[in-house]
Amino acid sequence: MEQTEKINVEHFTELLAKFIALLVIRLPDDVMAKLAELSQRETSPLGRVLYEAIKDDLSLAAQLKRPLCQDTGILQFTVRVGSNFPWRNKVSEVLRQAVLRATREVPLRPNAVEIFTHVNSGNNTGTRIPWIDWAVIPDRDDIYIYGYVAGGGCSLPGTAKVFMPLEGLEGVVRYIFDQITSYGINACPPLLVGVGLAGSMDVAAKLSKTALLRPIGTSNPDAATADLEQRLTDGLNALGIGPGGLGGEASVLGVHVEQAARHPATLAAAISTGCWALRRALIRLDADLNYEVLSHKGAVL
């Protein structure tokens, strides 16, 4: 590797290690705004106490530069890279090295445990971890990287089910309510609920995670899907789960639904939930590694 290339790769790694630090310490702008809105609307005395505790937690995390939740999860990345991005072949290794560096420097709790040996690597890397979901965008020379912390109580215990088409959306809605009112509250409400609808379980599961990356307050561009999102949001909020699951005005930050066309014989649904501590971030880098953190306006790495 030439010296100039080595310097650029080192700079790329340093930027992404700092991006990971930002990801676990500071919530994105849309989540902060939604939590502030829900806090203002809360009428339950205990709910107000919980929102004050959330506010204190966020303030201390920023002040002390420490993760806002002790479970710093499994690091997952969704990469949308331009076909002409000059560092495309380096991205996987750069992300791995950035995870190693962030684990040491932030620090992050080691969470990568091998399936058969039960050995924790101690550095948040392991077989296929950090997980990277790829897409190549033709005729572009930049890269978009979504970082997401999947914790043990939120989106990692997701669920998926394949229905007979006769059960229709009524069966899907019943399934969503059953899940959110059972294990769902383990994910530290108010939740962001990601729902994937498709013809197979694997596609639905991927879409449910993709739904969590969408900014809160946005709607699916399909009118029928957007209507379902709103109905689910209203219905789940009417349950009064409240912050921390202790009762209150809002059960969810929102419900996001993503869909793909299905086979005539199947209707698959998957659910991924994000905590109020919805630790995700989006960065764009150009060919010269100039960056903008799109999820955290004005953030400097």
C-alpha positions in Angstrom: 0.0 0.0 0.0 1.4 3.4 -1.0 2.1 5.9 1.7 -0.7 8.3 0.5 -3.2 5.5 0.3 -2.2 4.3 3.8 -2.7 7.8 5.2 -6.2 8.1 3.6 -7.3 4.7 4.9 -6.1 5.6 8.4 -8.0 8.8 8.2 -11.1 6.9 6.9 -10.8 4.6 9.9 -10.4 7.4 12.4 -13.5 9.2 11.0 -15.6 6.1 11.3 -14.4 5.3 14.8 -15.5 8.8 15.9 -18.8 8.2 14.0 -19.4 5.1 16.1 -18.6 7.1 19.3 -21.2 9.7 18.3 -23.6 6.9 17.5 -23.5 5.5 21.0 -23.3 8.8 22.9 -25.8 11.1 21.2 -29.2 10.3 19.8 -30.0 11.5 16.3 -31.9 14.8 15.9 -35.2 13.2 14.9 -35.3 11.0 18.0 -34.3 13.9 20.3 -37.1 16.0 18.9 -39.7 13.3 19.3 -38.7 12.6 22.9 -39.0 16.3 23.7 -42.4 16.3 22.1 -43.7 13.3 24.0 -42.2 14.7 27.2 -44.2 17.9 26.8 -47.4 15.9 26.1 -47.0 13.5 29.0 -49.7 13.8 31.8 -48.8 10.9 34.0 -46.7 12.0 37.0 -44.6 8.8 36.8 -44.2 9.2 33.1 -42.9 12.8 33.6 -40.4 11.4 36.1 -39.2 8.9 33.5 -38.8 11.5 30.8 -36.8 13.6 33.2 -34.6 10.6 33.9 -34.1 10.2 30.1 -33.2 13.8 29.8 -30.6 13.5 32.6 -29.2 10.4 31.0 -28.7 12.1 27.6 -27.2 15.1 29.3 -24.7 13.1 31.3 -23.7 10.9 28.3 -22.9 14.1 26.3 -21.1 15.7 29.2 -19.0 12.6 30.2 -18.6 11.4 26.6 -19.8 7.9 27.6 -22.4 5.6 26.0 -26.0 6.6 27.0 -26.9 2.9 27.5 -24.6 0.2 29.1 -25.7 -2.3 26.4 -23.7 -1.0 23.4 -25.1 -3.8 21.4 -24.0 -5.4 18.2 -22.8 -2.9 15.6 -24.6 -3.1 12.3 -24.0 -1.0 9.2 -26.0 -0.4 6.1 -23.7 0.8 3.3 -24.9 2.5 0.1 -21.7 3.0 -1.8 -21.2 4.6 -5.2 -19.6 2.5 -7.9 -16.9 5.1 -8.4 -16.1 5.7 -4.7 -12.3 5.3 -4.7 -12.2 3.5 -1.3 -14.9 1.0 -2.0 -12.7 -2.1 -1.6 -11.5 -0.8 1.8 -14.9 -0.2 3.4 -15.3 -3.6 5.1 -11.9 -3.6 6.7 -12.1 0.0 7.6 -15.4 -0.6 9.4 -13.9 -3.6 11.3 -10.9 -1.5 12.4 -13.2 1.4 13.4 -15.2 -1.0 15.6 -12.0 -2.2 17.2 -10.8 1.3 17.9 -14.1 2.5 19.2 -14.4 -0.5 21.5 -11.1 0.6 23.1 -11.5 4.3 23.1 -15.2 5.1 23.9 -15.2 2.4 25.4 -17.9 -0.1 24.2 -19.0 -3.2 26.1 -17.8 -6.3 24.3 -20.9 -8.1 23.0 -19.7 -10.4 20.1 -20.1 -14.0 21.3 -19.4 -17.0 18.9 -22.4 -19.3 18.5 -20.7 -22.7 19.2 -17.8 -21.9 21.5 -19.7 -19.2 23.5 -16.4 -17.2 23.4 -16.7 -13.4 23.6 -14.0 -11.8 21.4 -13.7 -8.9 23.8 -13.5 -6.4 20.9 -17.0 -6.4 19.3 -15.8 -8.3 16.2 -16.4 -11.9 15.3 -17.8 -14.1 12.6 -19.6 -11.8 10.2 -19.7 -9.1 12.9 -19.8 -6.2 12.5 -22.7 -7.0 10.2 -22.6 -5.0 6.9 -25.5 -4.8 4.5 -24.4 -3.6 1.1 -25.8 -1.9 -2.0 -23.8 -0.4 -4.9 -25.2 2.8 -6.4 -24.2 3.2 -10.1 -22.4 6.3 -11.3 -21.7 7.9 -7.9 -18.5 8.6 -6.2 -19.7 9.0 -2.6 -20.8 6.7 0.2 -23.6 6.7 2.7 -23.1 4.6 5.9 -26.0 4.0 8.4 -24.7 2.9 11.8 -27.1 1.1 14.1 -26.6 -0.3 17.6 -28.8 -3.4 18.0 -29.1 -4.1 21.7 -30.2 -7.2 23.5 -33.6 -5.8 24.5 -34.6 -4.0 21.3 -34.2 -5.1 17.7 -32.1 -8.2 18.3 -35.1 -10.1 19.7 -37.1 -9.4 16.5 -39.8 -11.8 15.3 -41.2 -12.9 11.9 -44.2 -15.0 10.9 -45.6 -16.2 7.6 -49.4 -16.0 7.3 -51.8 -17.6 4.9 -53.1 -14.8 2.7 -56.7 -15.4 3.9 -55.6 -14.0 7.3 -54.9 -10.7 5.6 -53.7 -7.5 7.3 -56.1 -8.2 10.2 -53.9 -11.1 11.1 -50.8 -9.0 10.8 -52.2 -6.3 13.0 -53.2 -8.8 15.6 -49.7 -10.3 15.5 -48.1 -6.8 16.0 -50.3 -6.0 19.0 -49.6 -9.4 20.6 -45.9 -8.9 20.3 -45.7 -5.3 21.4 -47.8 -6.1 24.5 -45.7 -9.1 25.4 -41.9 -9.0 24.9 -42.0 -5.6 23.2 -42.0 -3.6 26.4 -38.6 -5.1 27.2 -37.2 -2.7 24.7 -37.6 0.4 26.9 -40.6 2.3 25.6 -41.6 4.5 24.0 -40.6 2.2 21.1 -39.9 2.8 17.4 -41.7 -0.2 15.7 -40.3 -1.3 12.4 -42.6 -3.6 10.4 -41.7 -5.5 7.2 -44.4 -7.0 4.9 -43.4 -9.3 2.1 -43.8 -12.7 0.6 -41.0 -14.4 2.6 -39.7 -14.2 6.2 -36.2 -13.2 5.2 -37.3 -10.2 3.1 -39.8 -9.1 5.7 -37.1 -9.3 8.4 -34.7 -7.1 6.4 -37.4 -4.6 5.7 -38.4 -4.4 9.3 -34.8 -3.3 10.2 -34.7 -0.9 7.3 -37.9 0.7 8.6 -36.0 1.6 11.8 -33.5 3.7 9.8 -36.2 6.0 8.5 -36.4 9.4 10.2 -39.2 9.6 12.7 -42.1 11.7 11.3 -41.7 10.5 7.8 -44.4 8.3 6.2 -44.2 5.5 3.6 -44.8 7.1 0.2 -47.5 4.5 -0.5 -50.8 6.0 0.7 -52.3 2.6 2.0 -49.0 1.8 3.8 -48.9 5.3 5.4 -52.5 4.8 6.5 -51.6 1.5 8.2 -48.6 3.2 9.9 -50.9 5.9 11.4 -53.5 3.4 12.5 -50.9 1.2 14.2 -49.3 4.3 15.9 -52.7 5.4 17.2 -53.7 2.0 18.3 -50.5 1.2 20.2 -50.5 4.6 21.8 -54.0 4.0 23.1 -52.6 1.0 25.1 -51.0 3.5 27.4 -47.7 1.6 27.8 -45.9 4.8 28.5 -42.2 5.5 29.1 -40.4 2.6 30.7 -43.6 0.5 30.4 -44.9 2.2 33.5 -48.0 3.9 31.9 -48.4 7.1 30.1 -49.6 8.9 27.0 -47.4 7.3 24.4 -46.3 3.7 23.8 -44.4 4.4 20.6 -42.1 7.0 18.9 -43.8 5.8 15.8 -44.5 2.9 13.5 -42.7 2.5 10.2 -43.8 0.0 7.7 -41.8 -1.1 4.6 -43.3 -3.5 2.1 -42.4 -5.7 -0.9 -44.7 -7.5 -3.3 -45.6 -11.0 -2.1 -46.2 -14.4 -3.6 -50.0 -15.2 -4.0 -49.7 -18.0 -1.4 -47.9 -16.2 1.3 -48.0 -13.1 3.5 -44.9 -12.6 5.7 -44.6 -10.0 8.5 -41.6 -9.2 10.6 -41.2 -6.8 13.6 -38.1 -5.0 14.8 -38.3 -2.7 17.8 -36.0 0.2 18.8 -35.8 1.6 22.3 -36.3 5.2 23.1 -32.5 5.1 23.0 -32.6 4.6 19.3 -28.9 4.7 18.5 -28.6 5.1 14.8 -26.7 7.6 12.7 -26.1 8.4 9.0 -22.9 9.8 7.5 -22.1 10.7 3.9 -18.5 10.9 2.7 -17.3 12.1 -0.7 -14.4 10.8 -2.8 -12.0 13.0 -0.8 -13.4 11.8 2.5 -15.0 15.1 3.3 -18.0 14.2 5.5 -21.4 15.3 6.7 -23.3 13.6 9.5 -26.8 13.8 8.2 -28.5 12.4 11.3 -26.8 14.8 13.7 -26.8 18.3 12.1 -23.5 20.2 12.8 -21.7 17.2 14.4 -17.9 17.4 14.1 -16.0 14.2 14.3 
